[in-house]
Amino acid sequence: MGMWIGRPGNLRDIDEAAVSYDRTPDLTVTEFRALSGAVTTWTAPVQPRRLKVSWTRMLRDDWAHLDRIARRIDGPGPVAVVDPLSDNMLSPGQSLGLGSVDQWTPSAGVSLMGGGSQWATVIVNALGSVPSSGLTLRWNHPSWPGYPVAPGQVIAWWVPGAVTIAAELRLTWYDVYGAALSTSRSTVTTRPMVQAAPAGAAFASPSVQFATADVSTAGPALLRVARPEDIVSDPPAVERLTGSQLTGTGAPNQWATTPHLRLANSGADVVVSYAGQGPGGILRFKPPAGLSGWPVVPGERVTFTLSPTLAAIGGASYPYLEWFSPTGQAVTAVATAQAVVPYGVGFVAPAVQWGASTATNVKIGANSLTVAPRHTGTPTVPPGDGTPAYSITGYAQGTVPGQPDTRDVSLDLVEVTSAAG
């Protein structure tokens, strides 16, 4: 992977190896020495990064691209740089969950606390009704609608601190004008979401949707061009349903219903029918004797797969998971067939909201409740370097005798808040 550089919407991967690459940040540290000899230092709160990059015998397509942006042929605005040596595209504070709360945008029902200084921890408090309100938190770029990307570029996004409370990891793609194109989603929050940018994408905006009302920190978080260590395979899941409950046969007392439904045998199969009371009902799978549900550990991933017959009943029906504490108290329920076990949960029980009031003699059929252990091979999350807007402040181009299509090129860039003129 080389350095991606260009105006937003026109990034180019310069995959030729640079002969020099200086990426030293400008610390702007000033020393004050007292008459006693004691030293006091002062550092500016903003420490812009500077890049000095040189290439030799660069091929025409690459140097022509750099020449165009260095001479501002397409406009004076800042350029985007995706640094190949950066471990994290987020800003340092964002990656660690520190600093001003303006680095994030919470939806209604989510509040941010802290952020009194650039080193203060930011607390995320999801208080709204879950999951109907779709509580979300978005990570903001300081200059653009999102973080600069190029179509086909493969991006990794992960928030390990939200594993036990997140329902989805999301990447929303925007075009160069800031119009939303699409949103990629992953319900697997225990490992990085790895997704290729679609055609026309110029920016990616990362966010998290919460699965349960809870409190967490805004970091750590990871956003970068995907690396091999980001692509983690799922660990094998273990089936928790056993015997005739797994096949939907045998005694009806293996399930429980609200009064709106009734259970019966039809040959070897257990069938469910609407009993004519109220708007639907609930079908619950009974856990092992003496337990509130099937034992789980926070961070594990639970998947409830409905049989084809239950999945086809239609109406307002849907599968959901009920969480219970280690001592058996009801914690919450999530209207999803797959979720990561949240903090403070010791048991899970699957259920079906029966929304089709006319459905009768529906076979329970072969359902599945699997639990996959938490990933152990996930990458570490390094502090971010940011993906700031840069301005080119120095440019040199030299020809190589006898090789008119190649150039020796060097660029000086500095991180800016804007670039005009």
PLY file of the C-alpha trace (Angstrom):
ply
format ascii 1.0
element vertex 421
property float x
property float y
property float z
element edge 420
property int vertex1
property int vertex2
end_header
0.00 0.00 0.00
1.28 3.43 -0.92
0.25 6.95 -0.03
-3.24 8.05 -1.09
-3.23 11.74 -2.01
-5.47 14.15 -3.91
-8.41 16.45 -3.64
-11.43 14.77 -2.01
-13.16 12.64 -4.60
-9.96 12.20 -6.61
-7.54 10.31 -4.36
-4.78 8.40 -6.10
-2.70 5.58 -4.64
0.96 6.49 -5.17
2.31 2.97 -4.76
5.89 3.81 -5.82
8.24 3.65 -2.84
9.37 7.04 -1.59
13.11 7.54 -1.12
12.46 9.76 1.91
9.42 10.22 4.13
9.53 12.64 7.03
6.25 12.84 8.99
7.40 14.70 12.11
4.68 16.65 13.92
5.34 20.29 14.78
5.48 20.16 18.59
6.02 23.96 18.99
7.57 23.50 22.44
8.98 26.69 23.95
11.34 26.70 26.94
11.44 29.39 29.62
14.42 29.37 31.94
14.24 31.13 35.31
17.21 32.86 36.91
17.40 29.91 39.29
17.96 27.59 36.34
14.56 25.92 36.52
12.92 25.29 33.16
9.24 25.68 32.27
7.92 24.49 28.91
4.86 25.59 26.96
3.27 23.64 24.11
0.58 24.86 21.74
-2.65 22.83 22.00
-2.61 22.24 18.24
0.42 20.43 16.88
0.13 20.30 13.07
1.79 17.46 11.25
4.23 18.16 8.45
5.08 15.74 5.66
8.19 15.84 3.46
8.13 13.16 0.76
10.48 12.49 -2.16
10.39 10.04 -5.06
12.86 9.31 -7.83
12.02 8.30 -11.40
8.30 8.52 -10.80
6.17 7.40 -13.75
4.06 9.86 -15.74
0.57 9.07 -14.40
1.71 9.53 -10.81
3.81 12.67 -11.22
1.15 14.27 -13.44
-1.37 13.77 -10.64
0.95 15.34 -8.06
1.82 18.21 -10.42
-1.87 18.99 -10.88
-2.64 19.27 -7.17
0.64 21.05 -6.31
-0.06 23.80 -8.88
-3.71 24.10 -7.73
-4.97 23.47 -11.25
-8.32 22.19 -9.92
-8.67 24.77 -7.15
-6.95 26.13 -4.05
-8.64 23.89 -1.51
-6.74 21.53 0.78
-5.78 18.02 -0.28
-6.44 14.76 1.51
-3.62 12.40 2.43
-4.07 8.84 3.68
-0.70 8.22 5.26
0.55 4.65 4.68
2.38 4.77 8.01
-0.71 5.80 9.98
-2.17 3.06 12.19
-5.44 4.92 12.71
-7.21 7.56 10.58
-9.07 8.98 13.58
-7.66 11.95 15.44
-5.71 11.14 18.61
-8.55 12.23 20.89
-11.23 10.41 18.90
-9.29 7.18 18.85
-8.89 7.23 22.63
-12.26 8.74 23.52
-10.73 11.96 24.85
-11.25 15.67 24.35
-14.06 17.85 23.08
-17.48 16.24 22.65
-17.71 18.05 19.28
-15.68 15.19 17.82
-18.86 13.07 17.92
-22.50 13.52 16.92
-25.00 11.65 19.11
-28.55 10.91 18.01
-31.60 11.72 20.12
-31.49 9.61 23.28
-27.67 9.59 23.45
-25.76 12.13 25.54
-22.04 12.80 25.89
-20.44 13.77 29.19
-16.94 15.01 29.94
-14.74 16.69 27.40
-13.67 19.48 29.76
-10.11 19.34 28.38
-8.29 17.64 25.53
-7.29 14.86 27.94
-10.70 14.35 29.56
-12.49 11.04 28.98
-15.78 11.27 27.07
-18.62 9.16 28.47
-21.43 7.94 26.19
-24.81 7.59 27.89
-27.44 5.80 25.78
-30.68 6.51 27.61
-33.39 6.29 24.96
-35.78 3.45 24.20
-33.80 0.63 22.61
-34.01 -0.69 19.93
-36.94 1.25 18.46
-35.18 4.63 18.54
-32.00 3.36 16.85
-29.59 5.18 19.16
-26.40 6.08 17.27
-23.08 7.83 17.78
-21.10 9.19 14.80
-17.38 10.03 14.69
-16.89 13.41 12.96
-14.10 14.52 10.65
-12.91 18.06 11.51
-13.01 19.35 7.91
-15.12 17.13 5.67
-18.41 15.15 5.75
-16.37 12.08 6.60
-12.94 10.55 6.32
-11.47 10.66 2.78
-11.65 7.41 0.82
-11.46 6.24 -2.77
-13.84 3.80 -4.51
-12.64 0.23 -4.00
-10.49 1.16 -1.00
-11.05 -1.40 1.77
-11.72 0.21 5.16
-11.63 -1.38 8.63
-13.83 0.12 11.39
-14.09 -1.09 14.98
-15.03 0.14 18.45
-13.92 -2.58 20.91
-15.18 -0.58 23.90
-18.75 -0.86 22.57
-18.69 -4.62 21.92
-21.17 -5.45 24.67
-23.62 -2.59 24.00
-23.48 -2.10 20.21
-25.99 -3.61 17.77
-24.23 -2.51 14.59
-21.03 -1.01 13.26
-21.82 1.33 10.36
-19.97 3.13 7.57
-21.99 5.75 5.70
-20.55 6.67 2.31
-20.77 10.20 0.86
-19.93 11.57 -2.57
-17.62 14.53 -3.13
-20.54 16.96 -2.66
-21.47 15.51 0.74
-24.57 13.63 -0.46
-25.12 10.26 1.21
-24.73 7.28 -1.13
-25.36 4.26 1.10
-24.64 2.76 4.52
-22.77 -0.49 5.14
-23.70 -2.34 8.34
-22.26 -5.19 10.38
-24.01 -6.82 13.33
-20.74 -8.53 14.31
-19.23 -6.04 16.75
-16.60 -8.34 18.27
-14.17 -7.78 15.40
-13.45 -5.02 12.85
-15.97 -4.36 10.13
-14.10 -4.59 6.82
-15.84 -3.01 3.83
-14.87 -1.73 0.37
-15.89 1.83 -0.51
-18.57 1.83 -3.23
-18.40 3.58 -6.60
-18.56 7.35 -6.26
-17.53 7.38 -2.60
-15.32 10.27 -1.48
-15.88 10.11 2.28
-16.71 7.50 4.93
-18.51 8.44 8.14
-18.17 5.79 10.90
-20.85 5.28 13.54
-22.25 2.80 16.05
-25.85 1.86 16.76
-26.49 0.79 20.34
-28.37 -2.38 21.23
-29.04 -1.62 24.86
-29.32 1.39 27.12
-26.02 1.62 28.96
-22.99 3.79 29.68
-19.63 3.37 27.92
-16.62 5.41 26.84
-16.21 6.83 23.33
-12.91 5.02 22.82
-10.86 3.22 21.85
-11.84 3.19 18.18
-10.07 2.14 14.98
-10.54 3.39 11.39
-7.96 2.68 8.71
-7.25 1.16 5.34
-7.68 -2.53 6.15
-4.65 -4.64 7.01
-4.37 -8.44 7.11
-4.71 -8.46 10.92
-8.07 -6.67 10.62
-9.64 -9.56 8.71
-10.55 -11.93 11.52
-12.55 -15.10 10.90
-15.48 -15.99 13.11
-14.76 -18.56 15.84
-16.95 -21.67 15.64
-20.35 -21.34 17.30
-21.89 -23.97 19.59
-25.53 -25.06 19.30
-27.39 -24.65 22.60
-30.76 -26.19 21.74
-30.85 -29.95 22.22
-33.09 -32.95 21.61
-36.60 -32.49 20.32
-36.56 -28.76 21.10
-33.96 -28.44 18.36
-36.24 -30.18 15.85
-39.58 -28.74 16.98
-41.01 -32.11 17.94
-42.04 -33.95 21.13
-43.89 -32.49 24.09
-45.44 -28.99 23.72
-44.35 -28.08 27.25
-40.83 -27.44 25.92
-42.23 -24.04 24.86
-44.35 -21.42 26.59
-46.83 -18.95 25.14
-48.91 -16.00 26.23
-52.69 -16.59 26.31
-52.98 -15.29 22.75
-51.47 -18.55 21.39
-51.92 -22.27 21.94
-49.63 -25.27 21.41
-50.57 -28.75 20.21
-49.15 -31.84 18.62
-49.68 -32.66 14.98
-48.12 -36.08 14.66
-44.53 -35.73 15.81
-44.53 -31.96 15.23
-45.47 -29.26 17.71
-47.68 -26.60 16.10
-48.68 -23.08 17.17
-52.02 -21.42 16.49
-53.53 -18.04 17.21
-56.09 -18.40 19.99
-58.20 -15.39 19.08
-57.21 -13.17 22.00
-55.57 -9.83 21.36
-53.16 -8.75 18.63
-50.84 -11.73 18.36
-48.75 -13.20 21.16
-45.33 -14.49 22.22
-43.74 -17.93 21.76
-40.85 -18.63 24.13
-38.32 -21.47 24.16
-38.08 -22.90 27.68
-34.51 -23.05 29.03
-32.95 -25.99 30.89
-34.66 -26.78 34.18
-33.88 -24.37 36.99
-32.29 -21.73 34.75
-33.55 -18.37 33.47
-32.07 -19.04 30.04
-29.06 -20.55 28.36
-25.76 -19.54 30.04
-23.69 -16.92 28.19
-20.71 -14.67 28.87
-20.52 -10.95 27.98
-18.79 -10.50 24.65
-20.05 -13.78 23.18
-22.20 -13.58 20.05
-25.66 -15.16 20.09
-27.52 -16.10 16.90
-31.18 -17.19 16.89
-32.21 -18.72 13.56
-35.91 -19.33 12.94
-37.24 -22.37 11.14
-38.65 -21.68 7.64
-42.20 -22.16 8.99
-41.81 -19.64 11.82
-39.99 -17.20 9.57
-42.90 -17.32 7.09
-45.76 -16.43 9.45
-45.51 -12.77 8.42
-47.42 -9.86 9.83
-45.56 -7.97 12.56
-43.71 -11.11 13.67
-40.03 -11.07 14.52
-37.47 -13.04 16.57
-35.90 -11.49 19.62
-33.53 -12.28 22.48
-34.21 -11.78 26.18
-31.27 -11.10 28.48
-31.15 -12.13 32.15
-28.63 -11.31 34.87
-26.43 -14.05 36.38
-28.94 -14.24 39.25
-31.92 -14.63 36.93
-33.43 -11.13 36.86
-34.73 -9.85 33.52
-32.36 -7.22 32.10
-33.71 -6.27 28.67
-34.72 -7.65 25.30
-33.35 -6.91 21.83
-35.48 -7.25 18.70
-32.79 -8.90 16.65
-31.84 -12.45 15.75
-28.14 -11.84 16.42
-26.49 -9.84 19.20
-23.40 -9.67 21.37
-23.99 -10.50 25.03
-23.91 -7.20 26.96
-22.17 -6.51 30.23
-24.05 -7.80 33.29
-25.85 -10.62 31.46
-25.56 -14.29 32.40
-28.40 -15.93 30.43
-30.20 -15.57 27.10
-33.61 -16.88 26.06
-34.95 -16.76 22.47
-38.55 -15.80 21.71
-40.82 -15.01 18.78
-43.25 -12.11 18.67
-46.31 -13.53 16.95
-47.80 -10.75 14.84
-49.97 -12.74 12.44
-53.36 -13.07 14.14
-54.75 -15.58 11.61
-51.82 -18.04 11.59
-52.87 -21.53 12.72
-51.19 -24.94 12.91
-47.75 -23.48 12.22
-45.00 -26.03 12.79
-42.34 -24.83 15.20
-39.83 -26.72 13.08
-36.07 -26.87 13.38
-34.71 -23.71 15.02
-31.19 -22.89 16.16
-29.63 -20.99 19.06
-25.85 -20.77 18.69
-23.27 -19.02 20.86
-19.85 -18.06 19.46
-17.00 -17.16 21.85
-15.47 -13.72 21.78
-12.63 -13.25 19.28
-9.13 -13.64 20.67
-7.16 -12.66 17.55
-8.49 -9.13 17.12
-6.02 -6.29 16.45
-4.91 -3.79 19.04
-6.14 -0.21 18.70
-3.28 2.31 18.44
-3.76 6.05 19.05
-4.86 7.90 15.93
-2.72 10.10 13.70
-5.75 11.77 12.13
-6.51 12.32 8.46
-6.32 16.10 8.37
-6.62 18.46 5.44
-3.17 19.32 4.08
-1.81 22.18 2.01
1.20 21.74 -0.27
3.77 24.35 0.73
6.77 23.07 -1.25
7.10 21.32 -4.61
10.07 20.33 -6.72
10.21 18.39 -9.96
13.32 17.30 -11.83
13.81 15.38 -15.03
16.05 12.38 -15.52
18.23 12.70 -18.63
17.18 10.24 -21.28
13.94 9.35 -19.44
11.41 12.04 -20.40
8.43 10.17 -18.92
9.90 10.01 -15.40
10.43 12.71 -12.81
12.14 13.18 -9.48
9.44 14.74 -7.28
9.35 16.11 -3.74
6.46 17.58 -1.75
6.22 19.54 1.48
2.80 19.49 3.16
1.41 20.94 6.37
-1.82 20.20 8.22
-4.27 23.10 7.87
-7.75 24.16 8.91
-8.31 25.70 5.45
-6.43 26.50 2.27
-7.37 29.55 0.20
-5.86 31.55 -2.63
0 1
1 2
2 3
3 4
4 5
5 6
6 7
7 8
8 9
9 10
10 11
11 12
12 13
13 14
14 15
15 16
16 17
17 18
18 19
19 20
20 21
21 22
22 23
23 24
24 25
25 26
26 27
27 28
28 29
29 30
30 31
31 32
32 33
33 34
34 35
35 36
36 37
37 38
38 39
39 40
40 41
41 42
42 43
43 44
44 45
45 46
46 47
47 48
48 49
49 50
50 51
51 52
52 53
53 54
54 55
55 56
56 57
57 58
58 59
59 60
60 61
61 62
62 63
63 64
64 65
65 66
66 67
67 68
68 69
69 70
70 71
71 72
72 73
73 74
74 75
75 76
76 77
77 78
78 79
79 80
80 81
81 82
82 83
83 84
84 85
85 86
86 87
87 88
88 89
89 90
90 91
91 92
92 93
93 94
94 95
95 96
96 97
97 98
98 99
99 100
100 101
101 102
102 103
103 104
104 105
105 106
106 107
107 108
108 109
109 110
110 111
111 112
112 113
113 114
114 115
115 116
116 117
117 118
118 119
119 120
120 121
121 122
122 123
123 124
124 125
125 126
126 127
127 128
128 129
129 130
130 131
131 132
132 133
133 134
134 135
135 136
136 137
137 138
138 139
139 140
140 141
141 142
142 143
143 144
144 145
145 146
146 147
147 148
148 149
149 150
150 151
151 152
152 153
153 154
154 155
155 156
156 157
157 158
158 159
159 160
160 161
161 162
162 163
163 164
164 165
165 166
166 167
167 168
168 169
169 170
170 171
171 172
172 173
173 174
174 175
175 176
176 177
177 178
178 179
179 180
180 181
181 182
182 183
183 184
184 185
185 186
186 187
187 188
188 189
189 190
190 191
191 192
192 193
193 194
194 195
195 196
196 197
197 198
198 199
199 200
200 201
201 202
202 203
203 204
204 205
205 206
206 207
207 208
208 209
209 210
210 211
211 212
212 213
213 214
214 215
215 216
216 217
217 218
218 219
219 220
220 221
221 222
222 223
223 224
224 225
225 226
226 227
227 228
228 229
229 230
230 231
231 232
232 233
233 234
234 235
235 236
236 237
237 238
238 239
239 240
240 241
241 242
242 243
243 244
244 245
245 246
246 247
247 248
248 249
249 250
250 251
251 252
252 253
253 254
254 255
255 256
256 257
257 258
258 259
259 260
260 261
261 262
262 263
263 264
264 265
265 266
266 267
267 268
268 269
269 270
270 271
271 272
272 273
273 274
274 275
275 276
276 277
277 278
278 279
279 280
280 281
281 282
282 283
283 284
284 285
285 286
286 287
287 288
288 289
289 290
290 291
291 292
292 293
293 294
294 295
295 296
296 297
297 298
298 299
299 300
300 301
301 302
302 303
303 304
304 305
305 306
306 307
307 308
308 309
309 310
310 311
311 312
312 313
313 314
314 315
315 316
316 317
317 318
318 319
319 320
320 321
321 322
322 323
323 324
324 325
325 326
326 327
327 328
328 329
329 330
330 331
331 332
332 333
333 334
334 335
335 336
336 337
337 338
338 339
339 340
340 341
341 342
342 343
343 344
344 345
345 346
346 347
347 348
348 349
349 350
350 351
351 352
352 353
353 354
354 355
355 356
356 357
357 358
358 359
359 360
360 361
361 362
362 363
363 364
364 365
365 366
366 367
367 368
368 369
369 370
370 371
371 372
372 373
373 374
374 375
375 376
376 377
377 378
378 379
379 380
380 381
381 382
382 383
383 384
384 385
385 386
386 387
387 388
388 389
389 390
390 391
391 392
392 393
393 394
394 395
395 396
396 397
397 398
398 399
399 400
400 401
401 402
402 403
403 404
404 405
405 406
406 407
407 408
408 409
409 410
410 411
411 412
412 413
413 414
414 415
415 416
416 417
417 418
418 419
419 420
